[in-house]
Amino acid sequence: MTRFAPTRRRLIAATAATVLTGGLIRPAFAAPLAPTKTMRGGANNYRPGAPVVERIGGGGFWMTGTVRRAGDGAPLPGQRIQIWAHTTEGNERDARSHGATLTDENGEFRLEMPQIVPAFGQPHGHLAYDSGEFETVFLRPVMASASDTSLSAHFVLQPV
């Protein structure tokens, strides 16, 4: 078993390292979480007040994501997220292609809808937070491939 022998040289080196690094114990500070900015084209074909639904159309595709508060990143339960897209069952102007869902206790949402298909060359979805407690945000995430069966989007909301 090797014993640590505190020599003068080791004591000076340890003291210098402590001074140069600002101390052995430093409080950890996380950078505040910045709010999500609205995406260009996100509000296209938006319908205020789309109803909360269990599913849009026949399903087969999942839109998922999270909603957090700017600053501390706390999950936001009970927030209404509207979702719409150009799908195998209708285009994004059709009322039947729109629906909303609520976040769960972890700030997560999930809504099943028909398969998203390309519109204007890109398969993409539209999502909106517009309930008034936080600043309105419109998102337009683009899918990596038209054959993807899910798309995820995340909101960081700034209080009004």
C-alpha positions in Angstrom: 0.0 0.0 0.0 1.4 3.4 -1.0 1.1 6.2 1.4 0.8 9.8 0.3 3.6 11.8 1.9 2.8 15.5 2.1 6.0 17.1 1.2 6.6 20.9 1.0 6.8 20.7 -2.8 3.4 18.9 -3.1 1.8 21.3 -0.7 3.0 24.3 -2.7 1.9 22.7 -6.0 -1.6 21.9 -4.6 -2.0 25.5 -3.2 -0.9 27.0 -6.5 -3.3 24.8 -8.5 -6.1 25.8 -6.1 -5.4 29.5 -6.5 -5.0 29.3 -10.3 -8.2 27.4 -10.9 -10.2 29.6 -8.6 -10.7 27.1 -5.9 -11.5 23.4 -5.6 -15.2 23.9 -5.1 -17.0 26.1 -7.6 -20.7 26.5 -7.9 -22.1 25.2 -11.2 -24.1 27.8 -13.2 -26.1 26.7 -16.2 -26.6 29.2 -19.0 -30.3 30.3 -19.1 -32.3 28.5 -21.7 -33.1 31.0 -24.6 -36.6 31.2 -26.0 -37.5 29.5 -29.3 -37.8 32.0 -32.2 -40.7 31.7 -34.6 -39.6 30.0 -37.9 -40.3 31.6 -41.3 -43.3 29.9 -42.9 -44.4 28.4 -39.6 -47.7 30.3 -39.5 -48.8 29.4 -43.1 -52.4 28.1 -43.1 -52.7 28.5 -39.3 -56.2 28.2 -37.9 -56.8 29.9 -34.6 -58.6 27.8 -32.1 -58.1 24.4 -33.7 -59.8 21.8 -31.4 -57.9 19.5 -29.0 -58.2 16.0 -30.6 -57.1 12.5 -29.8 -55.8 12.0 -33.3 -55.8 13.7 -36.7 -57.3 11.5 -39.4 -56.3 7.9 -39.7 -53.0 8.2 -38.0 -49.7 6.3 -38.7 -47.4 9.3 -38.2 -46.3 10.8 -34.8 -45.6 14.4 -34.0 -43.8 14.7 -30.7 -41.9 17.3 -28.7 -41.4 19.2 -25.5 -42.4 22.5 -24.1 -40.2 24.3 -21.5 -40.0 27.7 -19.9 -37.2 30.0 -21.1 -34.6 30.7 -18.4 -34.8 27.8 -16.1 -36.0 25.2 -18.6 -38.8 23.9 -16.4 -41.3 21.6 -18.2 -44.6 23.3 -18.9 -47.6 20.9 -18.3 -51.1 21.6 -19.8 -49.8 23.8 -22.7 -51.8 23.6 -25.9 -49.8 22.9 -29.1 -51.6 23.1 -32.5 -50.3 20.8 -35.2 -51.1 20.7 -39.0 -49.4 19.5 -42.2 -49.9 18.4 -45.8 -50.6 14.6 -45.4 -51.8 11.6 -47.3 -55.4 12.6 -46.2 -55.4 16.4 -46.9 -53.4 19.5 -47.4 -52.5 22.0 -44.7 -55.4 24.4 -45.6 -58.0 21.7 -44.8 -59.6 22.0 -41.4 -59.4 18.1 -41.1 -55.6 18.4 -41.2 -55.5 20.6 -38.1 -55.7 19.6 -34.4 -54.2 20.4 -31.0 -52.9 18.5 -28.1 -51.9 19.3 -24.5 -48.5 18.7 -22.8 -48.4 16.1 -20.0 -46.9 16.7 -16.6 -43.3 16.5 -18.1 -44.1 19.1 -20.7 -44.1 16.5 -23.4 -46.7 16.2 -26.2 -47.5 13.5 -28.8 -50.2 13.4 -31.5 -50.8 10.8 -34.1 -51.7 12.0 -37.6 -51.6 10.8 -41.2 -48.3 10.5 -42.9 -46.8 13.8 -43.8 -46.0 14.2 -47.6 -43.9 16.8 -49.4 -45.4 20.2 -50.0 -43.3 22.8 -51.9 -40.6 20.1 -52.3 -40.1 19.4 -48.6 -42.0 17.1 -46.2 -42.6 19.3 -43.1 -45.0 19.9 -40.3 -46.4 23.0 -38.6 -46.7 23.6 -34.9 -47.9 26.5 -32.9 -48.1 27.6 -29.3 -50.7 30.4 -29.1 -52.4 30.2 -25.7 -51.5 33.6 -24.4 -49.6 32.9 -21.2 -46.4 32.8 -23.2 -45.3 34.5 -26.4 -46.7 32.9 -29.5 -44.3 30.7 -31.4 -44.8 29.0 -34.8 -42.5 26.2 -35.9 -42.0 24.5 -39.3 -39.6 21.6 -38.9 -38.5 19.8 -42.1 -38.3 16.0 -42.1 -35.0 14.4 -43.1 -36.9 12.0 -45.4 -40.4 11.7 -46.8 -40.4 8.1 -45.5 -39.9 9.2 -41.8 -42.8 8.2 -39.6 -42.3 10.8 -36.9 -41.1 14.3 -36.4 -40.1 16.0 -33.2 -40.2 19.7 -32.3 -39.3 21.5 -29.1 -40.6 24.8 -27.7 -38.9 27.0 -25.2 -41.5 29.7 -24.2 -41.0 33.2 -23.0 -43.6 34.5 -20.6 -45.7 37.4 -21.9 
